[in-house]
Amino acid sequence: MKTQKKLILSTILSVTLISCSTMQRTDLYFGTNIPTGGNVTPQQWKAFTDDVITHYFPEGYTESDAVGKWMDTQTKLTISENTKVVTFLGKPTKERNAMLDSITQRYIRKFHQQSVLRVDSKPKVKFISKI
């Protein structure tokens, strides 16, 4: 009986440690105004997420719509634009950071952007599963 209890406690501790492991949250903010004119269309955004973002992160991510304001470095005017926010959770590794940077650079080149905002944080993460 003692061995069985130790095994159960060991399993619970292992599951708890795995579910509370150090994670990094990264939010990428993609403005949809194209400086040369027009906006990234819903079809273009879908193609970008399907071909680029999902390629790098097939395990998943979260997308949301926002409106952002920022100062254009060339015109010095405050711009308001529709923005796509994509949130990723994962273990902080050099590979993960390189993939996130690749996504931002591909978006910048494809849609002629000045920049993509990246925000990294270290949240306390716990996946709750059915027992």
LOBAMAR-665006 format. One record per residue: residue in three letters; x, y, z of N, C-alpha, C, O in turn. Coordinates in nm, 3 decimals, always signed. Each point is the difference from the previous one (the first is absolute). Layout:
REM LOBAMAR-665006
  residu       nx       ny       nz      cax      cay      caz       cx       cy       cz       ox       oy       oz
     ala        X        Y        Z        X        Y        Z        X        Y        Z        X        Y        Z
...
REM end
This chain:
REM LOBAMAR-665006
  residu       nx       ny       nz      cax      cay      caz       cx       cy       cz       ox       oy       oz
     met   +0.081   -0.119   +0.000   -0.081   +0.119   +0.000   +0.086   +0.126   +0.000   -0.031   +0.097   -0.069
     lys   +0.143   -0.097   +0.149   +0.088   +0.115   +0.005   +0.061   +0.028   -0.137   +0.011   +0.116   -0.040
     thr   +0.029   -0.220   -0.032   +0.059   +0.016   -0.132   -0.100   +0.062   -0.096   +0.035   +0.085   -0.082
     gln   -0.159   -0.127   +0.090   -0.105   +0.052   -0.086   -0.023   +0.149   +0.029   -0.016   +0.079   -0.092
     lys   +0.014   -0.041   +0.221   -0.017   +0.140   +0.036   +0.116   +0.085   -0.049   -0.020   +0.111   -0.049
     lys   +0.143   -0.163   +0.062   +0.118   +0.072   -0.049   -0.008   +0.020   -0.150   +0.033   +0.107   -0.050
     leu   -0.076   -0.209   -0.022   -0.013   +0.009   -0.145   -0.104   +0.105   -0.038   +0.023   +0.080   -0.091
     ile   -0.135   -0.080   +0.159   -0.106   +0.099   -0.028   +0.051   +0.141   +0.029   -0.019   +0.090   -0.082
     leu   +0.084   -0.069   +0.197   +0.053   +0.131   +0.034   +0.108   +0.044   -0.099   +0.005   +0.117   -0.038
     ser   +0.079   -0.209   -0.003   +0.104   +0.030   -0.097   -0.061   +0.042   -0.134   +0.048   +0.094   -0.063
     thr   -0.151   -0.163   +0.020   -0.069   +0.033   -0.124   -0.064   +0.138   +0.008   +0.012   +0.080   -0.092
     ile   -0.080   -0.052   +0.202   -0.064   +0.131   +0.018   +0.105   +0.111   -0.002   -0.021   +0.103   -0.064
     leu   +0.133   -0.123   +0.132   +0.106   +0.099   +0.003   +0.057   +0.021   -0.140   +0.023   +0.114   -0.039
     ser   -0.001   -0.220   -0.037   +0.054   +0.011   -0.136   -0.096   +0.078   -0.089   +0.043   +0.088   -0.075
     val   -0.172   -0.121   +0.080   -0.100   +0.069   -0.080   -0.006   +0.148   +0.039   -0.009   +0.086   -0.087
     thr   +0.015   -0.057   +0.215   -0.003   +0.137   +0.047   +0.121   +0.077   -0.050   -0.014   +0.112   -0.049
     leu   +0.132   -0.169   +0.059   +0.120   +0.068   -0.046   -0.002   +0.024   -0.150   +0.041   +0.107   -0.046
     ile   -0.088   -0.203   -0.031   -0.009   +0.015   -0.145   -0.100   +0.110   -0.034   +0.028   +0.084   -0.086
     ser   -0.143   -0.082   +0.152   -0.104   +0.096   -0.035   +0.035   +0.141   +0.044   -0.057   +0.096   -0.053
     cys   +0.149   -0.080   +0.148   +0.038   +0.133   +0.048   +0.139   +0.039   -0.049   +0.063   +0.089   +0.058
     ser   -0.013   -0.153   -0.164   +0.134   +0.028   -0.047   +0.011   +0.144   -0.051   -0.099   +0.064   -0.034
     thr   +0.221   -0.015   +0.030   +0.026   +0.136   -0.045   -0.040   +0.015   -0.146   +0.044   -0.076   -0.086
     met   -0.126   +0.174   +0.062   -0.047   +0.025   -0.135   +0.027   +0.146   -0.035   +0.022   +0.084   +0.087
     gln   -0.024   -0.056   -0.215   +0.012   +0.136   -0.049   -0.125   +0.030   -0.081   -0.043   -0.080   -0.082
     arg   -0.013   +0.196   +0.107   -0.112   +0.048   -0.081   +0.057   +0.106   -0.092   +0.068   +0.093   +0.044
     thr   -0.098   -0.107   -0.170   +0.040   +0.101   -0.098   -0.123   +0.048   -0.074   -0.077   -0.080   -0.054
     asp   +0.059   +0.211   +0.052   -0.107   +0.062   -0.078   +0.066   +0.076   -0.114   +0.089   +0.082   +0.022
     leu   -0.133   -0.111   -0.144   +0.046   +0.074   -0.118   -0.115   +0.085   -0.050   -0.113   -0.048   -0.014
     tyr   +0.141   +0.175   -0.013   -0.100   +0.096   -0.045   +0.029   +0.035   -0.146   +0.101   +0.063   -0.031
     phe   -0.191   -0.104   -0.058   +0.016   +0.020   -0.143   -0.097   +0.108   -0.047   -0.121   -0.023   -0.005
     gly   +0.172   +0.140   -0.029   -0.084   +0.104   -0.058   -0.043   -0.042   -0.139   +0.074   -0.067   -0.071
     thr   -0.196   +0.108   +0.033   -0.051   -0.045   -0.130   -0.002   +0.109   -0.107   -0.037   -0.027   -0.114
     asn   +0.076   +0.151   +0.149   +0.014   +0.104   -0.103   +0.126   -0.031   -0.081   +0.104   -0.035   +0.056
     ile   -0.114   +0.047   -0.187   +0.116   -0.017   -0.087   +0.046   +0.140   -0.040   -0.077   +0.074   -0.061
     pro   +0.201   -0.035   +0.093   +0.046   +0.136   -0.025   -0.014   +0.046   -0.146   -0.020   +0.119   -0.025
     thr   +0.031   -0.211   -0.069   -0.013   +0.036   -0.141   -0.146   +0.012   -0.044   -0.028   +0.032   -0.115
     gly   -0.064   -0.058   +0.207   -0.142   +0.012   -0.029   -0.077   -0.127   +0.029   +0.048   -0.111   -0.025
     gly   -0.168   +0.128   +0.077   -0.086   -0.113   +0.028   +0.028   -0.064   +0.135   +0.074   +0.053   +0.082
     asn   -0.137   -0.167   -0.063   +0.012   -0.074   +0.125   +0.018   -0.148   -0.030   -0.034   -0.047   -0.108
     val   +0.089   -0.025   +0.205   +0.008   -0.145   -0.011   -0.144   -0.050   +0.005   -0.073   +0.027   +0.095
     thr   +0.032   -0.100   -0.197   -0.137   -0.048   -0.007   -0.017   -0.123   +0.090   +0.099   -0.065   +0.036
     pro   -0.222   +0.032   +0.000   -0.022   -0.124   +0.076   +0.057   -0.123   -0.071   +0.052   -0.091   +0.065
     gln   -0.062   +0.088   -0.198   +0.053   -0.114   -0.076   +0.153   -0.004   +0.008   +0.058   -0.108   +0.013
     gln   +0.007   +0.225   -0.022   +0.146   +0.005   +0.011   +0.046   -0.041   +0.140   +0.099   -0.071   +0.016
     trp   -0.173   +0.118   +0.087   +0.036   -0.036   +0.137   -0.015   -0.151   +0.020   +0.088   -0.064   +0.060
     lys   -0.197   +0.006   -0.109   -0.022   -0.144   +0.014   +0.111   -0.078   -0.070   +0.051   -0.098   +0.053
     ala   -0.013   +0.142   -0.172   +0.108   -0.068   -0.073   +0.131   +0.011   +0.079   +0.076   -0.097   +0.007
     phe   -0.050   +0.214   +0.053   +0.122   +0.017   +0.079   -0.001   -0.091   +0.122   +0.100   -0.065   +0.030
     thr   -0.212   +0.059   +0.042   -0.005   -0.085   +0.118   +0.010   -0.148   -0.039   +0.069   -0.077   +0.067
     asp   -0.138   +0.038   -0.173   +0.004   -0.140   -0.043   +0.139   -0.042   -0.049   +0.050   -0.107   +0.034
     asp   +0.013   +0.193   -0.115   +0.127   -0.035   -0.063   +0.122   +0.025   +0.089   +0.098   -0.073   -0.008
     val   -0.104   +0.176   +0.092   +0.119   +0.039   +0.077   -0.014   -0.035   +0.148   +0.077   -0.080   +0.053
     ile   -0.176   +0.139   +0.013   -0.009   -0.017   +0.146   -0.028   -0.146   +0.036   +0.068   -0.056   +0.087
     thr   -0.164   -0.005   -0.152   -0.033   -0.140   +0.032   +0.115   -0.092   -0.037   +0.020   -0.104   +0.064
     his   +0.057   +0.140   -0.166   +0.118   -0.080   -0.036   +0.100   -0.005   +0.116   +0.054   -0.106   +0.032
     tyr   -0.030   +0.222   +0.031   +0.095   +0.006   +0.111   -0.059   -0.052   +0.132   +0.072   -0.057   +0.081
     phe   -0.203   +0.076   -0.061   -0.064   -0.038   +0.127   -0.125   -0.085   -0.025   -0.111   +0.045   +0.029
     pro   +0.129   -0.167   -0.081   -0.117   -0.084   -0.027   -0.073   -0.042   +0.128   -0.116   -0.041   -0.006
     glu   +0.184   +0.051   +0.122   -0.064   -0.038   +0.127   -0.103   +0.103   +0.044   -0.081   -0.029   +0.088
     gly   +0.083   +0.148   -0.147   -0.106   +0.096   +0.026   +0.045   +0.135   +0.052   +0.113   +0.018   +0.044
     tyr   -0.205   +0.076   -0.052   +0.018   +0.137   +0.042   -0.139   +0.063   +0.005   -0.098   -0.063   -0.039
     thr   +0.090   +0.186   +0.086   -0.129   +0.069   +0.009   +0.008   +0.130   -0.077   +0.098   +0.075   +0.012
     glu   -0.200   -0.047   -0.091   -0.009   +0.125   -0.076   -0.111   +0.086   +0.057   -0.104   -0.051   +0.043
     ser   +0.126   +0.182   -0.042   -0.109   +0.091   +0.036   +0.014   +0.129   -0.081   +0.109   +0.034   -0.048
     asp   -0.219   +0.037   +0.035   -0.003   +0.128   -0.071   +0.010   +0.114   +0.099   -0.055   -0.006   +0.109
     ala   +0.126   +0.109   -0.149   +0.016   +0.119   +0.085   +0.011   +0.122   -0.091   +0.009   -0.011   -0.122
     val   -0.011   +0.126   +0.184   +0.030   +0.125   -0.069   +0.121   +0.059   +0.071   -0.001   +0.018   +0.122
     gly   +0.104   +0.012   -0.199   +0.122   +0.053   +0.059   +0.026   +0.142   -0.046   -0.045   +0.042   -0.106
     lys   +0.118   +0.030   +0.187   +0.045   +0.136   -0.035   +0.150   +0.004   +0.022   +0.050   -0.052   +0.100
     trp   +0.020   +0.114   -0.192   +0.145   +0.010   +0.008   +0.047   +0.120   -0.080   -0.071   +0.047   -0.089
     met   +0.191   +0.003   +0.120   +0.053   +0.114   -0.073   +0.087   -0.048   -0.116   +0.096   -0.074   +0.019
     asp   -0.134   +0.118   -0.139   +0.077   -0.032   -0.119   +0.136   +0.069   +0.010   +0.008   +0.121   +0.019
     thr   +0.098   -0.199   -0.031   +0.135   +0.056   +0.017   +0.039   +0.095   -0.114   +0.090   +0.082   +0.017
     gln   -0.155   -0.094   -0.132   +0.033   +0.087   -0.114   -0.082   +0.127   -0.001   +0.054   +0.109   -0.018
     thr   -0.188   -0.121   +0.038   -0.087   +0.118   -0.008   -0.019   +0.068   +0.134   -0.047   +0.114   +0.006
     lys   +0.082   -0.182   +0.104   -0.020   +0.048   +0.138   -0.148   +0.019   +0.034   -0.033   +0.074   +0.093
     leu   -0.055   -0.139   -0.168   -0.144   +0.005   +0.027   -0.041   -0.124   +0.077   +0.057   -0.107   -0.020
     thr   -0.156   +0.123   +0.110   -0.053   -0.115   +0.071   -0.101   -0.069   -0.090   -0.097   +0.061   -0.045
     ile   +0.121   -0.186   +0.021   -0.082   -0.080   -0.091   -0.088   -0.093   +0.082   +0.044   -0.056   +0.101
     ser   -0.169   +0.039   -0.144   -0.090   -0.098   +0.060   -0.025   -0.106   -0.107   -0.030   +0.031   -0.115
     glu   +0.042   -0.157   +0.155   -0.023   -0.104   -0.100   -0.051   -0.128   +0.066   +0.025   -0.027   +0.117
     asn   -0.097   -0.049   -0.196   -0.042   -0.133   +0.045   +0.126   -0.085   +0.016   +0.094   +0.011   -0.078
     thr   -0.096   -0.094   +0.179   +0.117   -0.078   +0.036   -0.042   -0.143   +0.032   -0.105   -0.024   +0.057
     lys   +0.190   -0.069   -0.096   -0.018   -0.140   +0.038   +0.101   -0.029   +0.110   +0.119   +0.026   -0.015
     val   -0.167   -0.080   +0.127   +0.086   -0.039   +0.111   +0.004   -0.152   +0.003   -0.105   -0.065   +0.006
     val   +0.225   +0.010   -0.009   +0.015   -0.145   +0.004   +0.080   -0.035   +0.125   +0.109   +0.053   +0.022
     thr   -0.165   -0.141   +0.060   +0.060   -0.038   +0.128   +0.049   -0.144   -0.007   -0.070   -0.090   -0.045
     phe   +0.194   +0.072   +0.091   +0.065   -0.131   +0.002   +0.041   -0.031   +0.143   +0.044   +0.089   +0.073
     leu   -0.058   -0.214   -0.032   +0.051   -0.047   +0.129   +0.094   -0.116   -0.028   -0.032   -0.090   -0.078
     gly   +0.148   +0.092   +0.143   +0.094   -0.110   -0.018   +0.121   +0.016   +0.088   +0.018   +0.103   +0.065
     lys   +0.063   -0.205   -0.063   +0.124   +0.007   +0.077   +0.095   +0.097   -0.069   +0.015   -0.006   -0.123
     pro   +0.050   +0.094   +0.199   +0.092   +0.097   -0.062   +0.128   -0.069   -0.048   +0.082   -0.044   +0.081
     thr   -0.067   +0.035   -0.212   +0.120   -0.060   -0.059   +0.051   +0.090   -0.112   -0.072   +0.086   -0.050
     lys   +0.196   -0.108   +0.011   +0.057   +0.076   -0.113   -0.075   -0.032   -0.128   -0.023   +0.089   -0.082
     glu   -0.016   -0.215   +0.064   -0.074   -0.040   -0.120   -0.134   +0.071   -0.009   -0.038   +0.050   -0.105
     arg   -0.033   -0.046   +0.219   -0.130   +0.066   +0.003   +0.014   +0.148   -0.032   -0.078   +0.055   -0.077
     asn   +0.177   +0.010   +0.137   +0.022   +0.142   -0.027   +0.035   +0.024   -0.146   -0.046   +0.098   -0.058
     ala   +0.125   -0.185   -0.001   +0.035   +0.013   -0.142   -0.124   -0.015   -0.089   -0.014   +0.071   -0.099
     met   -0.074   -0.164   +0.135   -0.123   -0.018   -0.078   -0.089   +0.123   +0.009   -0.057   +0.044   -0.100
     leu   +0.044   +0.013   +0.221   -0.081   +0.121   +0.017   +0.059   +0.116   -0.080   -0.074   +0.075   -0.064
     asp   +0.206   -0.061   +0.067   +0.064   +0.105   -0.078   -0.018   -0.021   -0.150   -0.017   +0.096   -0.075
     ser   +0.020   -0.222   +0.031   -0.022   -0.030   -0.142   -0.140   +0.040   -0.044   -0.019   +0.055   -0.108
     ile   -0.079   -0.082   +0.192   -0.138   +0.038   -0.031   -0.009   +0.151   -0.018   -0.058   +0.049   -0.097
     thr   +0.115   +0.026   +0.192   -0.010   +0.147   -0.008   +0.071   +0.053   -0.124   -0.052   +0.089   -0.067
     gln   +0.170   -0.143   +0.035   +0.073   +0.048   -0.118   -0.073   -0.032   -0.129   +0.001   +0.080   -0.094
     arg   -0.063   -0.195   +0.087   -0.076   -0.036   -0.121   -0.120   +0.093   -0.017   -0.032   +0.039   -0.113
     tyr   -0.035   -0.003   +0.224   -0.114   +0.093   -0.008   +0.048   +0.138   -0.043   -0.062   +0.064   -0.085
     ile   +0.170   -0.017   +0.144   +0.055   +0.132   -0.035   +0.030   +0.008   -0.149   -0.036   +0.097   -0.066
     arg   +0.104   -0.199   +0.014   +0.035   +0.001   -0.143   -0.124   -0.013   -0.089   -0.014   +0.073   -0.097
     lys   -0.074   -0.164   +0.130   -0.117   -0.027   -0.085   -0.093   +0.120   -0.010   -0.052   +0.030   -0.107
     phe   +0.030   +0.040   +0.222   -0.098   +0.109   +0.001   +0.064   +0.137   +0.020   -0.069   +0.095   +0.035
     his   +0.199   -0.085   -0.057   +0.073   +0.128   +0.000   -0.019   +0.079   +0.130   -0.022   +0.121   -0.002
     gln   +0.032   -0.191   +0.115   -0.021   +0.063   +0.130   +0.130   +0.061   +0.053   +0.109   -0.046   -0.034
     gln   -0.121   +0.151   +0.118   +0.117   +0.056   +0.067   +0.046   -0.093   +0.112   +0.119   -0.013   +0.025
     ser   -0.215   -0.052   +0.042   +0.034   -0.086   +0.112   -0.120   -0.086   +0.040   -0.112   +0.022   -0.045
     val   +0.140   -0.120   +0.130   -0.102   -0.081   +0.067   +0.037   +0.006   +0.148   +0.115   -0.024   +0.036
     leu   -0.212   +0.055   +0.049   +0.026   +0.007   +0.144   +0.001   -0.141   +0.057   -0.088   -0.081   -0.028
     arg   +0.190   +0.053   +0.110   +0.011   -0.128   +0.070   +0.010   +0.027   +0.149   +0.084   +0.078   +0.045
     val   -0.171   -0.145   +0.032   +0.001   +0.013   +0.146   +0.016   -0.139   +0.060   -0.080   -0.089   -0.026
     asp   +0.186   +0.071   +0.106   +0.026   -0.127   +0.067   -0.025   +0.016   +0.149   +0.036   +0.101   +0.060
     ser   -0.097   -0.202   -0.001   -0.021   -0.001   +0.145   +0.010   -0.144   +0.050   -0.005   -0.095   -0.078
     lys   +0.019   +0.082   +0.209   +0.011   -0.133   +0.061   -0.118   -0.020   +0.094   +0.009   +0.026   +0.119
     pro   -0.120   -0.073   -0.174   -0.118   -0.022   +0.084   +0.011   -0.130   +0.079   +0.081   -0.087   -0.032
     lys   -0.161   +0.077   +0.132   -0.014   -0.127   +0.072   -0.108   -0.077   -0.076   -0.115   +0.044   -0.008
     val   +0.152   -0.158   -0.047   -0.089   -0.076   -0.087   -0.031   -0.134   +0.062   +0.089   -0.067   +0.053
     lys   -0.215   +0.028   -0.059   -0.041   -0.131   +0.049   -0.109   -0.052   -0.092   -0.103   +0.064   -0.018
     phe   +0.127   -0.179   -0.040   -0.102   -0.066   -0.081   -0.081   -0.089   +0.093   +0.055   -0.084   +0.070
     ile   -0.184   +0.104   -0.070   -0.088   -0.079   +0.085   -0.068   -0.104   -0.088   -0.068   +0.033   -0.097
     ser   +0.087   -0.157   +0.132   -0.055   -0.111   -0.079   -0.101   -0.077   +0.084   -0.001   +0.005   +0.123
     lys   -0.082   -0.076   -0.194   -0.098   -0.086   +0.066   +0.074   -0.113   +0.070   +0.092   -0.060   -0.057
     ile   -0.132   +0.031   +0.178   +0.064   -0.107   +0.078   -0.076   -0.129   -0.020   +0.037   -0.103   +0.057
REM end
